[in-house]
Amino acid sequence: MNLPKLQGILLVLLLCGSLSAAHIINLNTTQWYFKEYTNQVTLYSSFMKANIPSTVHLDLLDNKIVPDPYFRDNLLQFYSLEEKDWVYKTNFDGKSILQEYIKNNFTEIQLIFEGLDTHADVYLNGNLILKANNMFRRWVIHDLQEKVQKGDNSLEIIFWSAVNHDLEKEKQNEIHLPYNYTYSRKAAYQYGWDWGPRLVTCGIWKDAYFRFVNKAEILSTHIRTLKLDNVDISTGKADAILKVDVEISAQVQSEFESVLSIYRDNHLVHEDQYPIRGGNQTISTYLSMQNANLWWCQGMGKPHLYHYTVILREKSEHKSELQQQEEEYSTLHHNHHHHKHSKGQILSQQTLRTGIRQIKVDQRHDKHGNGTSFAFYLNGYYLFAKGGNYIPPDMFMPRALKNPQVYHKTIQDAVKANHNMIRLWGGGQFEYDIFYDLCDENGLLIWHDLMFACAMYPADKDILFNIEQEMIENVKRLRNHPSIGVWNGNNEVKIGWDLWGWQDNMTEVQKEIVWGWYLDIFNVTLRNVLDQEDPDVYYWPTSPSSEVNFVYQVNTGDIHFWNVWASGAPIEEYDDFVGRFNSEYGMQGILAYESIKKFTIEEDRTQVNTTVMEIHERHVKGYPLISQYLQQYFLEPTDYKDYIYVSQVNQAYAIQTAILALRRNKPYNSGSLYWQINDVWPVVSWASVDFYGNWKALHFRQQHLYQNVIVAVEKNGTNYNQGISNSTSSQYLYNVRIVNDLHKKVKGQLTVNLINQFGSIISHLFEDEVTVRPNSNHIFLQVDLNRYQQQLNSTALYLNFQYKDQTWEYVHYFVIPQKFEFSEVQSVDIKSIGKDGIQVQADTLVRDFYVYCSDDTEIKHISKNYFDLVPFQKYHLKFPHNGGCKQYSYKTLNNIMLQKETNSTTSHIQPLNNFQKSEQ
């Protein structure tokens, strides 16, 4: 096939992230073609247009060769694609490239692939120039000036099936590893997970371009915060000493003099002369700042970011600093990379954005001898981590890259829900730059797994070298992001080795070999790279570090608590197993009916476990476990929409129990990262926000529970900070705690009432102004309910704390929902507030009030949902433009538990303006 030639391509100056500024020719914009790499005639054996960056699955979708794998049961048609090999190719004209190289006296042309997924052979004009074998690496092909022809050039990439590669490697290894996907350095989730389908893909998943290089170039710049003095969290400022390391590569025979200039926010902060010799070298300098604005995570302060520009040029005659700045910034702003002036030719420049901060992980033996802490300190201040786990946003990552709103939405969902930390899970991939940029901008610390998950990994010399290069490249790319708070070696590899039966069929010699591989990767290779390239960020070799089945180990490190859900244990075990840092725990909830409608037809949603809905539940025990918990704590509604609603309420109820247990036990516990924030495709899962962006009940609930100041209730003698008591004498004695994560004192009005199931006040227990110390967790009230012990199934504690413009309201129930004596909800009064929301009021205690559009769609951007209504209080729910609704409906846990009729034919729908609304 005749391919269009690359001619007259505009040369651009790349000034982003950690890339050194240079002339490039972008290959994304050229026309690529792809087909199955085979001699046989198949559905895919003719060339089709490709749109890189992409994957073969996306390109097949774009060409309408395959259906949407996310729709109904289409996934079943895709499994054979993973066994095929594919070829991508394009043509380009080499004349303009070589002319640019000669005209500007460049020393080298490079061909760069930022990401190839995964086993790929690259050919230029029929000559093999690269064999790639790692999805996570950046591939640089040197000295293209010697390989590019003056006329037409062909560039071809053959992608070999990773699945076939893994099977072949598995056959060659006498040791049987638990999963064979570890033979490819590739995103593990593509092979299928308990929340994601198996869609093993390949392709040019990141940018591809030609790059022109001068005789010396900046390879990387690392700006480190070495010291902070006089830190003031109230102003967010400190005096700082920074170290700047600039790594330079030169292709010269003899040494020459250079000038290195560093600008911060367009102001020159350092300039000096340095000799440059052939090869690589690092220039280091120190910068001091008075009253520097620090980078803080959400809830502690502003995440201030500074912009730096580093310029390397040949030494020339001296001019005044003002003239120098004017000339350099004229050059910089007009992108004239080779502009020569009296200060010398600019050889290389790099721009980056970073924040000034110090992040530490504290592990010390506590004074009670109860183990070892695991707590983050940001700029010297204690941080209680609140957040969730993040998985890839799509099975086909370039689709998310081309739709950046996906990233903006997920990060904003976290920010709106009061998260200050997000865990990037190790079965995905190092993310695109946009993810880290958004975390920097929004004050979200990243617990960053490295790309190893849930399996044992082989580690011969070649593999270790491949992993080492992967680490060096990615750590250098990411280390200037102030949001990265910890590097974690792997997800659930050590625990799997210890407890999941992976050793059962191995000889003692094989066990020793495999464990040696583990140590070589996680205790040597990864640690050595991080010690060298990012020594200021803590390295944690594996998560979890403790196994909760052994109680004595819960008091140190981090834990993944899956007794609840995976083992079917009671939700109350969240109160009994409080770790030092809970980095995983979760409960599934079915995604919104509106979302289900997008990937199903009507016959697919007649009940929970239709064939299509089974395909969109990847956990082997998913529906049975949901059923178990509904039967144990609620009931199983026969109506499908009610079933979805109760499953979400159960999910929120479970995670609420966990979050409150963890926060009540601060500082014994210092972190809560639930599983998980987002979904990779439309699926029944643990996510608090489904694939289409709809918030489940859980996301609304933890938005409330992750506020900086909360009031919580516990049985006396159940707090790890004071020691656990098994005494029955205090069975009906309850503590009311105020937990303050702010580093300033809070003064407000605390109200505690005992109410009945109708919301009527039985007893005024407390109402007064209280002062809460900074960063504290204290008991403000003890309530003895011994006289009410026969009424606990029909009573609750109403808690209200008002400070400044904030209100924390919470109803604490003493029994599980199934044992509570609900009152019937006759009606809820809903009144519109113009076009910006509604006012809601009830005349009885309403549990888990959920309002939605009458056409079964979610109210867009609603400020609050799935919450309890205390009688005769007015609740304002804000959302713009009517939330996309013309009419509203609602559900309550009360009437579902009382099994009252909720059929839409009995509901009373009235116009948007003021109306009384009966339940649908």
N, C-alpha and C positions, 0 to 999 in steps of 0.2 A: 504494500500500500504506500502511496506517495504521501509523506507527512509534511505539513507546513513547516517552513524554516523559521528559525528565530533570527529576525533581522531588525536592526535599528532599535534594539531594546534600550530603554532609558536606564542609565546608570544612576543608582541612588546611594545616598549615604545612610548607612544603618547606624542608628543611635539609640539602642534600646537595651535595657537589662544589663546583663553581664557581657554582652558582645562588644568587642573592640570595634570602633568605627572603621569602616573600610568601604571601598567600592564593591558593590555586588551586582550580579545579574540574577534576578529572581527566576527560578525555573517553575515556580507555581503557576505563573501566568502563561506558560507555553502550553500548547495542546499535547496532552498525553493520550495514549491509547493502551488498552489492555485486553488480554484474552487468557483463556486457559492455555497453559503450556503443555501441549500434547500434539501428537501426530494424528490423532483420531478426530473424526468429525463429531462434535458434541454441540450441545446447546450453547456452549461458551467458547467455542474454538475460532470464532471470527472476531477480529479486532473491533472494540467499542471505545467510545470516548470515556476518558477518565478525568477526574477533577481533583487534583491533589492540592493540599494534603487530604488523604482519604484512606479507605480500606477497600478491599475487593468487594465486601458485602455492600458498602455504600455505593460503589460504582455500579454494581449489578442492579441495585435499587433505582439509581438514577436513570439507568437504561431500560427500566421496566422489564427486566429479564426475570426477576424474582418478586414475589409479593412481600409485603411488610411482615417481617418475622414476629413483630409484636402483636399482630392482629389475630385474634381467635387462636386456632391451633396451627397457624402457618409455620411455627417454629419447627415442626416435625419434618418439614421439607428441606431444611437447611443442613442437616448433619453431614451429608455426603460432600459438601463443599470443602470441609476441613481437610479432606484427603487429597485435594487437587493442588497442583502447582500452577503458578500464574506468571505471566510476563507483562511488564509495563515498558513502554518505549516512547521516545520523542526524538525529533530531529532539530538541529540548530545549525546556524551559519557561524563558522568559526572566524570569519574574516574580521568582523567588528570586535570580537573578543581579543584577538591577537593585536589588532591595531591599538586598542585601548592599553593593552599591556606594554607595547613598545613606546607609544606616545608619552606615557607617564613614567616611564623608566621603572616600572614595578619589578620586583625580584621574583615574584611567583604568582601563578594562578592556582587556586584551590577549588576543588569541587566538594561541596559540603552537603551532607544529608543530616539534618538535625534528628531524624528518627526513621529507621527502617524496621518494620515489623515482619519477620525477625531474621530468618535465614535467607539471605539474599546474595546473589552474585551480580555484580555491576559490570557491564561491558561498555566500552567506548570504542566505536568503530570496529566491533568484533573482538576487541582485546579485553581480557579480564583485568579490571583495575581495582576490584574490591571484593572480598568475601566477608559479608557482615553476618554476625551471629548473636546480636544482642539488641533487643527492642529499646533498651534504656540508654544506649550510647549515641554519641554524636560522631559521625564518621567523616573524617577529613582525608581526601585524596589529594596528594601533593603533586606539584610540578606538572600541572595540566598543560602548561605552555609547550611541553615537549610531546604532548599526546594529541592536542587539538589540531585538526586540519584546517587549512585556510578556507576551504569551501564547506560542503555539506558534511555534517557529523551526525552519527546515530548514537543515542544513549539508550541502553536497554538494561532492565533489571529483572532477573528471574527470582521469584519468591518460591522457595521450596516449602512444602507442607510441614509445619511444625509437628503435627500429630505423627506423621510418618517418621520424622526425625526422632521424636521421643521414643517411639516403638522400637526403632532400630538400635538406639542407644541402650534401651532397657534390655534388649536381647543380648547385647554385648557385655553387660554387667552381670557378674555372677551373684551379686548382692541384689536382692529384690527390695527396692525402696517402696514406701507406702503409696506414692503416686508418681507417675512418670513425667508429669509436666515440669518437674524440676530439672529436666535435661535441657530445657530451653530457657534462656533469660528473657522471659516474656511475661506479660501480665497474666497472673494465675487465674483471675476471675473469668477469663475467656473460656476456660475449660469447664465452666459451670460451677455454681455455688448454691447454697441453700436459700439464696434470694435472687439468683440470676441464672439465665439460660446458658446452655453450652453453645457458644458461637465463636469458634476459633478462627480468627481472621488473619489477614496480612495486608501489607501495603506501605505506601510512603505516607506515614501518619503525621509527619512534621515537615517543616519547610525544607526545600532543596534550592541551592543557588551556587553560582560561581562567585569566587571572592578573589580580589586582587590585593596583594600584600606588598608593602614596602620593605626596605632592607631591615627595618626594625619595627616591631609592633608590640602593643600591650596585649598580653594574653589574658590577664585577669587582674583585678584590683580587689583587695580585701580591706575593709575598714572596720577595725575592731575597737570596742570600748574597753580600754584597759583599766580605767579607774574612774570612780565617781566620788566626789566629795560634796558635802553640804546639800545632800538630796532633800528637797522639800516637796512632798507629795501634794501639798495644798496649792503650790504654784506650778508643779510639774517640772521644776528646773533643778539643775545641779551644775557644779563645776566638773568638767570632764577632761580626761586625757585619752586621746585616740591614737592608735597606731595604724598607719596606712602602708600596706605591702603591695607593691606594683610589680607583677611578674612580666618580664620583657623577653622576647625572643628576637634574635638578630641573625640575619644571613649575611655576614660580612667576614672578610678575610683579616682586616686590620681594625684595631680599636678606633673609635671616634668619640668626640665629645657631644653630649646631648644636654638639653634642658628639659626638666620635668616640671610641669605646672599643675597645681591642684586648685580648683575653684569650688567653693561651696555657695550655692544659691547665687551664682554669678559674681562672687567676690573672690579675688585671689587670696588663698590662705597659705600657700607654700610654693616656692620656686627655687630650684637649685640646679647646679650642673653635675652631671654624672657621666663617667666614661662608659661606653657601651662596647662590649666585645662580642664575638661570635658565640652563638649558642643561647642558652637560657640563663637569666639572672634575675634576682629580686632586689628592688630598691625599696628600702624601708625608711619611713620618716614618722615623726610624732607631732601631733597637733594638740594644742590645749585650747579649751573653750571655757569662758566664764558665763554662768547663767544660761547654759545650754538647755534648750527644750528637749525633754526626754520623750522616748516612746513608751507609752503605757497601754496596757490592754483595757478592754471595755470594763467600766466600773471603777477604774482606778485613776484615769485621766485621759488626756488626749494622745492619740498615737502620732506624735509629730514626726515628720519625715523631712530629711535634708536631701537636696539634689547636688550631686558631685559631678564635676567634669575633670578628667585627667588627660593632659595633653603631653605627648612626647614629640620633640622636634630636634632638628640638628642645631647645634650652637651657631650663633651668628653675632653680628655687631650689636652692641647694647643700645637700647632706647629707654625712654622713661617708662615707668610702669603704666602710666595712663595710656601712652601710645601703644604699649604692648597689649593692654587689655582691649583697647578699641580695635586693633588689628586682628587679634585672635578671635574676638567675638563677631567681628565682621565676617571672618572666615567661617566660624562655627555656624552662624545663623544663615549664611548663604550656601552652606554645604560645598564650598570649594576646597575639597580635601587637599589639593596640591598647590594651593595658593602660596607663593613665596613672598616673604617680606623680610624686613631687616632683622627680624628675630629668628629667622631660619625656617626651613620647610617643615611643615607638620608631617610627621611620619605616621602617627597613630593617635587616636583619642578614644576615650571611653566615657560614657555617661552611666550613672547609676543613682539609685535612690535608696537611702537607708535611714535607720533610726538609731539614736543613741540609747542604749539600754544594756543592762547586765541581767542575765537570767541564771539562777542557780537552782539546783535540786538539793534539798537538805535531807539527809538521812542520819538521824542521830538517835541514840537510845533515849527513851523518855524516862522521866524521873520515877515513874511507877514501875519500871522494869517490864513494861508490856510490849516490848519489841522495839522496832525502829520506824521512825517517821518517814514519810515520803511526801515532801511538800515543796512547791515552787515558791521562789522569792524573786520578785521583779524589782529591780533597782533598790534592793535591800528590804522590800516590804513583802510580807506574807501574802500569798494569793491562794484563795480557795478556788480551785478550778471547777468551772461549771460549763458543760458542753455536751458534745456527742461525737459519735464516730461518723466519718465521711467515707463513702465508697465512690467509685467512678460514676459520673453523671449519665453515662450512656454505654451501651455495649460497643459502640463505634465512636471512639473519642473525637475524631476530626469533626463529626457532626456537632458536638458540643463546642468545639473551638470556633466553628463558623457561626455559631449562635451564642455569642457571649452572654446573652441574657440568662442563659442556664446558670452560669457561674454567679452573675450578679444576684439572681433570685435566691440561690442556695445560701450565699454568704449573708444576704439581707435577712433571710429567714432565721439564720443563727443569731444575727445581731438583734433582731426584733424580739427574739426569745431570750435575750439577756445572757447569751453565751459569751464566755471570755476565752474559751479554748475549743479547738476542733482537732480531732485525731484523724490524720490521713492514714488509712489502713494499708497494710503491706501486701495485700493480694491484688492491688491495682497497678498503678504506675506513678513515677514521678510526674507531677501535674504540669500542665502548661503554665507559662508565666502568669497568666491572668489570675489564676487561683491565689498565688502567693502575693501578687500585687493587691488584691482585694483584701486579703487577710491583714497585710501591712496597713492599709488605709483605714480599716475598720476596727483595729485593735483586737484581733483574734490571734491568740497564741496557737501555734501548731505543734501538736505531738506528732512527729513525723516518723512513721514506720519506714524502714528500708524495705526493698521489694522481695520479701521472703515470707511465705505464709503456709502454715498448716501441713508441712511435709519436711522430710529430710532431703538435703541437697548434696549431690556429689561435689567433690572438690579436688580434682587433680590439678596439676600445675597450670595447665592452660585455662581451666575454669577459674581458678583463683586469680590469674592475671586478668581475665575478662571482667570478673567482679571488681577487682581493684580499679581498673580503668573506668568502669561504670560509676564507681563511687567518686573517684577523683573529679570526673567531668561534672557530675550532678552536684556534688558538694560545692565546687567552685562556682557553679551557676547560681546556687541558692543561698550561699552563706551570708550574703549581705542583707537578706530579708530579716528584719528584726522580729518578725512574727515566729520564726522557728525557735521553739523553746526547748526541744529535746529531740535527739535522734534515737530511735528505737530499732534495734537490730532485726527483730523478726516478730511476727505474730504467731503465737501458739506452736512454735516448733519444739522448744524444750519440753513443754508440758505434754505434747503429743508423744515425744520420745519416752518420757517417764511413765505415762499413764494410759496411753491409748492402744497399746498392744502392737506397736510397730516393731518391737524387738522379738516378738514371739517366735517367728520362724527363722531367726538368725542364729548362727553359731556364735560362740564367744569371740572368736577372731573377727567375724563380720561386725559384731557389735562394736568392737574396739575401733575398727576401721571407720565405721559410719560416725561414731561419736568423735573420732579424730577429725573427720571432715567438718563436723559442727564447730569444733573449737577453732579450726583453721579459718573458717569463714567469720564467725561472730566474735571470737575472743582475740583474734590476731589481725586478719586482713581489714575488716571494717574499722576496728578500733585504731589500728595504725594510721589508716587514711584520715580518720577524724582527728586524731591527735596532731597530725601534720597540717591538715587543711582547715579545720574549724575547732581549735582547742578550747574555745570559750563556751561551747554548747555541750551540755551533758550527754553522754552516751550510755544508754540502757540496753544491754544485750538482747533481752527477750521480754515479751509481755504475753501472758502474765508471768511474774517472777514467783508467785506463790499459788498453791493449789488449795482451793477452799474446802476440799474434802478432808483435809488435814487441818483441824482447827488451830493447832499451834503455829501454822504458817500464815494465818490471815493477818497477823500483827506486824507484817513487814512487807515492803515492796508494793507492787500493784497486783490486783486480782481481776480476773474475769469471772463474774458470778453467774453461773448458768444452772444452778440447782433449780431455781424458779425458771420455768419454761422448759428447758431441754430435759431436765430430770422429772418434771411434773411436780416439783415440791410446792408446798403452800406458799402463797405470796408473803405470809408473815415471816418467812425465813430471811427476807430482806432486813428485818429488824435484828435478826440473830447473827448474821454474817456481815459485819461492817469491817471492811478492809481499811488499810491506810490510804489507798487510792484505788477507787473502783473504775477501771478503764474500759470495762465492758459489762453490760447487763441489759436485758431487754425482754420484751413481751410483744408478740405479734398482734396486729389489728388489721382488719380488712379495709382496703382502700375505699374511698367515697364512691357512692353509687354513680355520681356524675362521671367519675373517672372510669369506672367499670364499663359504662355505656360506650366509651370511646374505643374500646378494643373488643367488643362483643356485639352480638345481635341478640334480639329479645329472648330467644330460646336458651341462650347461654346463661341467663341470669334469673332463671326460675327458682333456683335453690343454690345453696352454698357450693356444693361439690359437683357441679356439672363437669363434663369432660373438659371443656375449655377452661373453666375456673380451676380445675385440678392442674392443668398445665401452667397456670399462672400462680401456683403455690408450689415453690421449689423445695420446701422442707418436707421430708418424707413423712413426718408426723404432724405437719402443720395444722390441718383441720381437726384431727382428733385432739390435739392439745388445746386448740381454741375451744372446742366443745367441752373438754374437761374443765377448763377454768370457768366457762360460763355456767356449767352445771354446779360447780362448787361455790361460786361467789354470786351469781346472778340467776339467770335462767336462759334457756335456749328458745328464743322467739320462733314461731312458725313463719312469720312474715319475713321475707328476704331483706327488706330495707331495715326493719327493726333488728334483724340479726347483725347486719353491718354496724348499726348504731351501737348495740350492746357490746360487740367485739371491740369497738374503739373505746368505749367507756371502760371496759375491762383493762385494755392496754394502758389507758391513762391512770386508772386506779392502781395498777401494779407498779408502774414507774413512779407514781406519786409516793407510794409507800417506800420505795427505795430511796428516792431523792430526799425525803424528809428524814429518813433514818441516817443518811450520810451527813446531811447538814446539821442535824441535832448533835452529831458526834464530832463536829469540828472542835479542836484541831486534831483529835485522834485520827479522823479521816480528813483528807485535804483535797479530795478530787472526786468528781462525779461526771463520767463520760458515758452516757447511755448509748446503746446500740439500737438504732442508727438514725442519722438525720434524713438521708435522702435515699432514693431508689435508682437502680440502673435501667429498669424497664417497668412496665405496668405489672405489678405483682402484689400478692398478699405477703406482707413482710413486717419487720420490726420498725420500719421507717416511721418517723413522726410527720414527714411530708412526702406525699406520694409522687410518682414519676411525673405527673401532670402539674405538680406544684400546689395541690390542695392540702391544706393543713388538716391532719387528723386531730382527734380530741387530745392526743398526747402532746402535740406541739403547743396547743393553747394552754394545757395544764402546766407543762414545764416552763412556759413563758412566765406564768404566775409564780411557780416554785423557785425559779432562778432569780427572782428579784433580790436586790442587795440586802434588803432587810425583811425578814420573815418572822412570823410567830408560829411556833410548833409545839405540839403536845406529845408527851411520852409518859408511859407508866414509870413510876418512881423505881429506881434501882436497875434501869435498863440502859444507862448511858456509859459508854466505854471510857469517857474521861474521868468519871467518878468510880468506875468499877461496877461489874455486874453483880446484882444481888438476886438470889433465888428465894428470898423471903416471901411468904404469903401474907405477912401481916400488913403489907402495903399494897395489897392487890387492887384496891380501889383508890389509891393515892396517885394523882397525876401531876406532872410538872408542866408548867407553861413557860416555854423558853422564848427569848428573843435572840435571833442570830443576826448579827450585823457584820457584813463583809466590807463595809465602807471603812476607810481609815480616818474617820472623824466621828465624833460623838453625835448621836441623834436624840432629839427630844421630841416626844409625841404623846398622844392620848391613847392609852390602852384600855380596851373594853373587853371583858370576858363575861359571857352569860351562859347559863345552862338553859337550853330550849327544848321543847318537845317536838314531835314529828310534824306538828302544824306550824312550828316556828314561834309559838308563844313562849314568853320568858317564864321559866320556872323559878330561877334564882339569879339575882344580880350578884355576880361573884367578885367583880373588880371593875372599877372605872376611875382612872386617875392619870395624871401626867407622869411619865417616867422618862428617865435619861438613860440611854444605852451607850456604853463605852465603845470607843473605836475598835474595830476588828475583834468582836467579842461574841460570846455564846454564854448566856447566863439565865438561870431560873429567876423569873420575876413573880411567880405565884405557884403555890401548891394547892391543889383542889382535892379534898377528901369526899369521894362520892359513895362512901359506904352506905349511907342512908338511902341512896338512889339505886342500889345495886339491882333491885328487881325491875328497874325501869330503863336500864341501859340500852335495851333494844328499841326504845322509842324516844330517846333523848340524845342530845349532842351538845358540844361546846361551840358557842359562837365566839369567834375571835376577831377583833378589829383593832388595827393600829394605824393611826393617822399622824403623819409627820410631814411638815411643809405641804407640798401639793401631792404627796403620795398617800395611798391607802392600801393597806394589806387587809384583805378580808378572807376568812377561811372558816369552814364548818368542819369540826372534828367529830367523827362518829365512833362509837365505842364497839360496834359490832360490824361484821361484814354486811354488804348490801342485802344479801339473801335473808339475813335474820332481822333486818330493820323493818319496823312497822310503818310502811309508807302511808302518807295521806294521799287521797285522790286529788288530782289537779282538774278542777272543773274548767278553768280557763286561765289564760295569761293575757294581761292587757298589754298590747303592743301599739305604740303611737309613733308615727314618723316624726323626725326632726328635720324638716325640710328635705333636702336630698343628701344629707350627710350622715344619716343614721336613724336609729330608732331608740325609743325609750321603752323599757320592759319593766313590768310590775306584776307581782302575784299576791294572792291572799293566803297562801299556805307555803310551807317549806317545799321548794321544788329542787330536786336533785338532777344534776347534769342536763340543764336546759340547753337545747340545741336548736338554733333557728336557721332556716335555710330557705331558698327560693322554692316557690310552690311547683316549679317545673323540675324539681329534684337536682338543681344545680346549687353549688356552694355560693354563699355571699362573698363577693370578692373584697379582699382587704378588710375584713371585719376585725375590729379591735379585740373582741372577746367572744368566746363561745364555749359550749360544754362546761357550764359553771352552775353553781347553786344560787337559787334566788331565795333570799330571806324575805318573808312577807312584809309588804307595804314599803319596801325600799325601792327606790327608782334607780334602774341601771341604764346608763347611756352606752349604747353600742355604736361605735363610729365606723363609718365606711363611706367612701365617695360614690356619688352618682347612683344612689339606691342599691349599691352593691351588685348591680347588674340584674336586680330583681324587679318584677312588676307586682308580685304578691309574695307574701311570706307564709311559711308553715313552720311548725316546731315539733320537737319530740321531748318527752321527759322520761327519766328513769322511773318516776313514780308510777305512771300509768302502764308502762310496759311490765313492771314487776307485779302490778296488780292485775295484769292481763286484761286491761280495759281495751275496748275496741278502738283501733286506730285506723280503720279503713278510710280511705280518702272520701268515700261517698258520704260519710257522716260528718266531715269537717265543714266548717263554715268559713268560706273565703270572702273577704271584703276588700275594697279598694285600699290603696296604699295609705291614704290619709288616716286620721284617727279611727281606730277600730278595735273592737274586742275580738279576740281570735281564739277559737277552740282548737284543740289539738288534732294534728293530722298524724 
